[in-house]
Amino acid sequence: MESIISFFTKKAAQFPNNTLLWEKDNQTFKSTSYSDTLNVVKQLTLGLKEYGIVPEERIALLSEGRNLWLMSELAVLSNRAITVPLSTKLEADNDLIFRLQHSESSVIITSENQLAKIRKVKRELPHLKLTIVFSPNTPLEEGELDIQQIIASGKEVLARDARAFEKLVAEVSPNDIATITYTSGTTAHPKGIMLTQRNYTANVEQAFSYINIPAHYRTLVVLPWDHAFAHTAALYSFMDTGASIASVQVGATQIETLKNFTNNIREIQPHVLMSVPAMAKNFKKNIEKGIAQKGKLINSLFRFALKVSYWYNGTGNNKGQGIKWVAKPLLILFDTIIFKKIKTGFGGNLTYFIGGGALLDFDLQQFFYAIGIPMYQGYGLSEASPIISANTPLHHKLGSSGKVVDKLQIKICGTDGELLETGKTGEIVVKGENVMHGYWKNPDATQETIKDGWLFTGDLGYLDKENYLYVKGRFKSLLIGSDGEKYGPEGIEEAIVDQCGLIDQIMLYNNQNAYTVAIVVPNLEKTKALANHHNYPEIIGMIEKELNVFKLDGKFGTLFPQRWLPSTFAIAPEPFTEQNKLINSTMKMVRDKVTAYFKGEIELCYTPEGKKVNNIKNIENIKILLQ
């Protein structure tokens, strides 16, 4: 068994002169070799020890992806301390404070861009003793330190004892907790997923079950580096084969960073990119927009080429079979005159995407496969470090989440935990060295999720006869954003019902969409009373006003992340009852049935008309409800 640190030092010895990291410095990308990365990690490791870091201490890491991000994590792990990687999307409010307080992080390593957030909340962090800053451009305050001072301290230690690093890391164990990564479960508060160093290295080994990354490959990591997906599939998997990792040039704003990403693709010319559905949709939209601008003839030809490609490719595993071979000469022509030109927009080297974070629509898989840069969908979750299955160049079926990786046991279970046969849909349950140690300071949630070493994922799916996994949605109730982030809605729903007198029942919905919506059952008695003096649009407006107390400027604006609050809602024409099977015998809402029952209302919520709460459908439904 390998720890991350033994894994890293072995790779540095194996590929000393290969480029590990690419980072934009002013106008050009500069490379850092494996051996040079190791040298900085040694200095940082010993410097952190000099400043008092001890094993099992929690060190928060809040930064955009960059060289020092990876170097810092490796230095923390070399001290047998624990990294708490944090999303830069977190604002200096309840979300950030909770993670820092709950993890009892005593040191925060942050970029200059994120420093203001830490300064805003540091008075509420009783365990915080030091903030270490990447490239500070402003005067530092008390308790803050430039990371270069840590590095300088480490250099002094090495000057006294050249073997100091080797002596220190000899104590590192594969079973040491490496990271506490926060994700959201079935309550309002996120849970801290404890992954060991071996969890990560085991999952890297599993990642190469059906794929190879040549040493000359480069990837540009646009996904947040704190994500388990980017962590394992990019940072450590590329390290395994001597390949290289580039970080996106950080802009002053998110829009500027996205603009930089477009330029960075052309500069780095990556061979592989990691993608989530939201990014894939944006790529597709931009490609179609670019084709449309070339005129009606080219656009029509492009559409025809896609149609032929879809037919020829099938689901990938049956590509070109039977009579389909007749289309091959035509597709070679289409590739020459259309598809190859699209690829140049991705730098010219891109061979495929690796898709994860959430389920990728079948039409998106078809589209990218047709233009010659397939988006191979995988499946996983942070609790599994995260890879469970993956489509790859040699083994893929469009529409599936790929083959289950090696050295991982998997079973599909029914509602009572019974084992289901091949082809039957149930909860996906897995067991292997990549399964998390547990949830930080949450033994109850750990026991509910891991039973006899088996991880109950909360996702619905089935296996076909060739061991391809098909993921069908949530076994439990988590909302899933367009970027794959998950959140438990129950806490929000309970708070809304408690605080909003006009709402009797509510179900939040988000299945990889741009925003969250809700199905609302108004309180019959109160709304009937209001109807004596107010018209239906006015009553709907009152319901919206009640919900607004949870928005940022409302009374309860800091209770929940804003992205999971409903941007709009649909009025249900009837309550959720046992009779219509929308609640079960224990009075719990049956979410998939509510979703199916009000499918039309949900779909309307994602249209311009439905975004306005006083739409015709809501007026009709509240009228039906009050009759």
N, C-alpha and C positions, 0 to 999 in steps of 0.2 A: 504493500500500500504506500502510495506517495502523498506527501503533503504538497500544498501549493508551492512552498518554498523549495523543497527538494526537487520538485518538478521544474521550477524556474531556473535554479542554479544548474541543473543538468542540461537544460536547453541552451543556456548561455555558454556552457562549455562545448556543446555540440555544434552550435551555430554562432560562434563569437563575432564573426565579421558580417553576418547577415544583418540587414536593417530590420529592427523590431518596430520602431516608432517613427512616424512622420508627423511633423507639426509645422504649421505656417508661421514663419518668422518674417514680419514685414511683408515683402512681396513674393517670397519663395518658400516652398516646403523644404525643410531640412531634415535629414535622416539621423537617427540615433541607433547605433548597433546594439546587438544583444549584450556584448561585453561592456559597452559604455553605460547601458541601462543598469547592468549589475553593479557597476562601480558607484553610480549615484544611489542605488538602493542600499548598498553597504554603508555609505556615508549617512544617509537618512536614518537607517536602522539604528546605528550607533549613536547618532545625534539625539534621536527620540529617547533612547535609553538614558543618555546623559541628562535629559530634561525630566526624568523620573517616570517614564512610562513602564508599567509592569504587566506581566501576563494577566489575561482576562479583563483588562481595563478596556472600556468602550471608547473608541475614537471615531467621532462622526466625520464624514467626508462629504462636503457640500461644494460641488464644483461642476462646471461644464467639463466635457471630455478633453483631456490634454495629457501630455507626457507625465507631468507631475501627479496626475490622478492615479495612474497605474503604479508609478514609483512609490507613492505614499502608501497605497494599499499594501504593496509587497513589503514595505518597511514596517508597517504596523504588524503584519502577520509574522514577520521575522522576529518580532518581540513577543510572539504568542499572545498579543493583544487582539482585540476584536474590532473590525471595521463596521461602522453603521453608515452605509451608503445612503445618501438622501437625494431626492429629486430636486432639481433646480426649479421645478414648477411650484414647489411648496412656497406659500407666502409666509411672512412673519406673523402668523396668527396661530390659532389653535392647532393646526396640522403640524407645523414645524415644532412648536413648543412641546406638544404631546410626545413626539418621537424622541426629542432630546431629553425630556424629563423621564420618560418611561425607560429608555435605554440607560439612563444615568451616565450619559456621556460626559467625561471629564475634560476631554480635549476635542476641539473642533478644527479640522483642517479645511480651509475654504479658499475660494478664489476671490480676488479683488471685487469681482462683479456681485458676489453673494454676501460680501462682508456686512453691508448695511442691514441685512436681515438679522444677522447674528447680533449686531449692536442693538437692534431694536428689542430683542427678547432676552438678552444675556442676564438681565436682573432677575428673570424668572427661572434661571437655571442654577440651582443650588450646588450642583456637582461640578460645574464648569470651573476649571483652573487655568486653562490656556487656550488661546485661539491662534492657530498658525495660518499665515496668509501667503497664497501664491502671488508673486509679482505685485506687491502693494504700490499703488500710485498716489496714495494719500498718507498723511502722517498717521502712524499707528497709535492706538490708545493703550492705556494700562491693561496688561493681561494679553496683549497681542504681540505676535512675533513674526518677522519675515522668515519664510522657510529656509532662506539662504543661511540664516544664523544656525539653524539646526544642522544643515549640511556642513557648515564650517566646523561645528563642534564634532561631528562625526569624523571629519578629516583629521582632526587633532588626535582622536582616539586611535585611528588607523596608523598614524605616524608613530605612536607609542607602541602599538601592538598590531602587526600586520595580519594576525590570525584572529583578531577580536570578533569579526563577523562570523567566521566559521565556528568558533567556540559557542557563540550565542545561538546560532540556528541549529546546532546539534541537539538542542533541547526541544525543538519544534516537533510536535506529534501530528500525524494525519488526523487524529481525533480531536484536535484543538478546534474550538469554534472559530470560524473565519469571519463570518459576517452575520449581522442581524439586519435583515431587510424587511422593511415594513410594507405590508399589504393589507387590504381590507377584507374582512370576512363578513359574518352575518350580523355584526353589531356595528354601532357607529364608530367605535374605536378600532383603529388598525391593529393588526397583530404582528409581532416581530418574529420573522422566520429565522431560526438559527440553522445556518448551514456550516458544516465542518469543512476543513481543508480537504478531507478525503471526498466529501460530497462533490466538490467541484472537480477534482482530478478524475474521479470515477465517471462523472458525466462527460468530461472531455473524451475519455476512452470510449464511452458509449456513442458519442457524437460521430465517431469515425467508423461506425458499424458498416455503413454503405456508401461512404464518401471519402474523397481524398482532397486535401488542400496542398498543392505543390508549394515548395519553398519560395518560388518567385512570385507567388500571388500577393496581391495587396487588397485590403478592404478599407473603405472609408466609413467610419462608424458614426452614422448620423443619429442612431438611437441613443437615448440617455445612458451613460455608462453605468449608472446605478442599477439599471434593469438587469434581472437575472439573465434574460435572453441575450443582451449585448455582452454581458459579463462572460458567460460561458461560450456562446457560439462565436463571438468575435475575439475578445481579448485573450482568453486562454486557449481556445481551439487553434487560432492562428499561430500562437506561440508554440504549440506542440510540434508543428512541422517546419518551423524556421521561417514562416511567412511574416508579413508585416501589416501593421495597423496604423491608419492615419486618422487624426482627429479633425473635425470640422472647425474652420476658423470662426471664432466667436465674434459676433457683431455686437454693436451697442444696443440693438433691439432684436427681438425674435425675427422680425421681417428681414433685418439685415443678415442675421445668421442663416436664414433660409436662402437668401440671395448668394451668400458665400458658399453654401452647400452646392448650388448649381455650378458655380465656378470651380469649386474644389474637385468635383467629379471629373471635370475636363483636365484638371492639373494632375491629379493622382492617377487617373485612368484605372480605376479599380477593376479587379477580376470578379469579385463577388461583393454584393451589397446585402445587408440585413434590412428587412422591410416589415412594416406593420400595415394592415389594411388601409388605414387613413392615407399613408404615404403612397401606397399602390394606386389608390383611386386618384390621387393628385397627379401622379406620373401619367396615368392613362388619360386624364383630362387634358393635360398639357400636350401630350402627343397628338390627340385628336384635334385640339385647337390648332396646332402647328400644321397638320395635314389640311385642315379646312381652309387655312389661309393661302394654300397653294392653288386654290381654284376648284371648281366643280368637277372637272375631269379627273384630277389627281385624287380627290376625295372619293369619287365613285370607284375608281380603280382600287383604292385602299380598302374600301368596304367589300369589294368583290374578292380581293386577295385574302381578307380575313375570313370570309365565308368559306372559301375553298380550303384554307388552312384548318379551320375548325373541323370540317368534314374529314380531311386527310389525317389529322392528328388524333381524333377520337378522344380517349382519355389518357393518351400518352403511351400506355402499355400496349395498346393495339394500333399504334401509329402505322399508317401505310399498308395495313393488312388487306388482303383480298383485292377487289377491283380498284381500291384506292391508289394503287401504284400508278395509274394513268395520270394522276394529277401531279406527280413529282416534277416533271420538266417545267410545268407551269409555276410551281412553287419556287423552283430555283430561279426562275426569271423574276418573280415577285420579290424574292430576297435580294436580288442584285439591284433592282431599280427602286425599291421602296424600303424594305425592312433594314437593310444594312445602313442606310442613311439615318434611320431612327437611332440605331445603336451608337452612332458617332456622338450623339447628344449625351451619352453616358460614358464618354471617354474612349470608346472603341474597343476596349478589352473585356467589357462585361460579358461573362458567360452565363450567369444566372443570379437570381435573387434567392435568399433564404427567407421565407415568410414565417412569421410567428407573432406572438402577442395577442392574437385573436384569430377567429376563423376567417379565411379569405374566400370571398364569393367565387363560385364556380366560373362565372363569366370573366372575372379578373384573371383567374388561372388560365382560361382559354386564350384570353387576349395576349398575355405576355408570352405564353408558349408559342402562339402563332407568329409573333414578330421575331422570335428567335432568342429571346432572353427570358427563359422560363422563371416563374416565381414558385419555387418548390415549397409548398406548405408543410409546416411541421406543427407539432402540438407539444405543449408542456405547461408547467406551472412552477412558480417560484419554489414551492415546497419540494419539488423534484429536481431542482438545481439548474435548469428547468426542463431539459429535453427528455421527452418520452417517446416520441415517434417523429419520423421525418421522411419526406419525399426527397429523392436524390437523382442525379442524372441517370444512373443505371437502374434505379428502382423507383418508379413513380406511377401513380394513378391520379389523374386530375379528379378533384372532388373528394379525395381522401386526405387524411393528415399523415399519410405515409406508413412505412413499416415500423413496427415497434423496435427500438434499439436493442442491441445485444445486452446480455447480462442484466436484463430487467424482466421480472415476472409480472404478468398482467392478467387480470381477470375482469369479467363484466358481471356485476352483481345486480340483483333485483332490489325492490324496496325493502325487503326483509333481510337483505344481505346474502340471499341465496345465489349460487353460481348459475349463470345463464349460458346457454349453448351458443356456438358460433352463429353470428348473424342476428342474434337477439340484442335489442337495445336496453342498456342499463347503466349503472354507475361505473365509471372507469376506476379501477383499483390497481395500484402497482406496488412492487416491492423490489428494492435493490439498494446498492451502496450510495446512490444519488438521493435517496429519500432523507429529508431534513432530520435534524436532531430533535426538533420540537419548536414550540412557540415560547419566546422569551417571557418568563414570569407569567405563564398562562398554562398551567398543567391541565386544567379542565378542557381547554380547546385542543391541547395536544392529544389527550386521551380520546376525544371525539373524532379526531382526524386520523390518528395512527393507532391501528389495532393489530397486535401481534406482528408488528413490523410492516403491515400493509397500510399504504397511504390511500385514503378515500378522497378522491379528487374533487367530488362534487360536480363532475361533468358527466353528461350523458353521451354514450357512444356505443359502437359495436365493432367487432372484428370480423373481417371476411376470411375465407378459407386460406388466403395467401398471407395472412397476418398483417393486412393493411387495416389501419384504424380509421374509423369514420366518427367524427365528433359531431354530435347533434344539438348541443346546447347545454344549458345548466341543469344539473340534477337538483341543485339547490336554487337559491334565489338571487344570486349575485347579479348586479348590473354590470355590463361590460361596455366600456367606452370604445370609441373608434380606434384608440391607440392600444387597446388590449388591457388597459387598467381596469381593475375590478373593485366593486364596492357593494357592501351589504345594505339593502334598502330598509330593512325592518326598523332600525332605530329612527330613521327619518320619518317613516310612515307613522310610527307610534307617536312621535312628537307632534306631527301635523294633526292627527286625530285628537290628541290631548289639548292642543292649543287653539285649534280652529273649530269653533262651535258649529259652523255651517257644514262641516265635513264629517260624515259618519264612517266612511271607508275610503281608502285610497290605495292604489297600487302604482308604484313607480316602474317605469319601463325604459331600458336602454340596452339594445342588443347591437353593439358596434356602430352606434349612430352618433351624429354630431352633437346631439344634446339629449337630455333626459325629458321624458314626458310622463303624464300621469292619467290614470282613469280615476275619476272622482265620483263618489256616491254622496250627494248632498244629504244633510239631515232633513228628513221628510217633514217633521213637525215644524221646525224653525223656518224652512223655506216656504212651506204652505202659509205660515203666518205672514211672512214678508210679501207673499204674492197678493195679499189684500191691499197693499199700498204701493207696490213696486212692480215694474214690468220685468220680463225674464232677463233681458240684457243687463238690467241694473242688479238683479240678484247674482248673475254670473260675475259681474264686476265686484260684488261684495266678497264672493268666494276668492277671487283673485287677490283682493286686498288682504284677506286673512293669510293667504299663502305667502304674501310679500313680507310678513314679519320675519321670515327665515332668510330673506335676501340680505346682502351685505349691509344696507343702511337700515335694516329692520331690527326689532327688539331682540331677535334670536339669530342675528346675522353671522355670529361666529361659531355657532354650534356644529355646522356641517360644511363640508367642501361644496362650494357653489355649483360645480359642474354636475353634481348628483341631484340638485334640486330641480323640480320641473320647470322648464322654460315655457311650457304651455300645458293645457290639460283638456281632456275630453270628459264631458258629463255622461255618466252611465244612466240609461233610461230605466234601470232597475237595480236594486241592491244585490250584493253578493250573498247568496243563500245556499242552504243545503239542497233546496228544491232544484235550483238551476245548476247545482254541482260546482258552484264557484267557491264554496267553502266546504271543508270536510267535517266529519263527525266530531272532531275536537275543536271545531270553529276556527281552523286555520285556513287562510286563503290558499287556493290551489292555483298557483300563478300561471302555469302553462295553460290552464283552462280559461282563466280570465283573459289571457293574451289572445287565445283563439276566439273566444266569445266576442271580444270587442276589437277584432282585427281591423275592421273598417275604420273605427274611431282612432286607433293608433296610427294607422297609415295616414289618415287625414292630418294628424298632428304634425307630420313631417312635410306638409305642404304650406305654401304662403298663406292660404286661406285658414288652415287649421292652426297656424301659429297665433292667429288672433282668437282670443278666447270667446269673443262674442260672435262666433261663426254660426251659420244657419243650422248646422247639425247639433251644436250644443243647445241652441234655443229650442229646437224640436225635441231633443232628448229630455230637457228639464220640464218641458210641457207634458210629455208622456209620463214622466216620473210623478208629477204633481196631480195628474188626473185621478 
